Amino acid sequence: MKIRLLTSFFLLLTTMGFAQKKSELLAQIETLKTEKAEVEQELAEAKREISSSKATAETLETENVSLREANATLLKNLSSFSELSKKNSENVNKTLAALNRKEKQLSVLNETIASNDSTAIVLVAKIKQTMGENAKVDVSEGAVVLSNSLNGLFGGDSSTELSEEGKTWLASVAKVIIANPTLKAQIEGLNITGEFGLTYDQTTSVSKELVDVLEVPNEALNVSAKDGNFKEGIAIRLEPDYKGFYDKAKERMKSTQ
């Protein structure tokens, strides 16, 4: 009987010990479950943070690629701009050089024309010294123009024979022409009636007097008859040798190139 009681007592103690350990195990399991939940929550948060960081990194990488491409494009554009600026600068310099050459050429022409105008003004003064202050002399389009009426030269508008007064006037004109061999003399018959045959004969008479009698070089004279536009008479235009003027100007312009 005692043995049974002892056995029962030990069984009770053992059962109570196991019950206590089970309770402790259950408590530990609950604690572990709680800790597991917390760890899983932290893991989820960590995953979200990693995912967010990854997305941010990918965005930054994309932006970085875009920036590198933009920088490469900018550098290329800067290089192109620099090259274009260099070419533009060269073109501007070439244009300025060309303008300087043109200015020099225009300066040469202006000087030559001014020189011719000065010569014309000086010639007018000399003509008045030779022919008198009342001489009909003018400057028109760079030419010195000496004029006389048909009555003054021929004694009438229908005659082709020079009067003594006309011969005297032509003698003074001949002195002017001979004294200025660089000038060409254009004898113009001015007509208001349309009878150009008579006008041409009158200019021919003037030409013959100058060449045959007054010894003016034939190559220095040209003869023409034209509508006088309400003016009638004989006009002798003393003008530069334009071919020689052109050749001289052309030569001087070449030297400025």
Summary of the structure (lengths in Angstrom):
residues: 257
radius of gyration: 59.3
end to end distance: 147.6
largest distance: 198.4
contacts: 660
relative contact order: 0.08
helix: 72%
strand: 13%
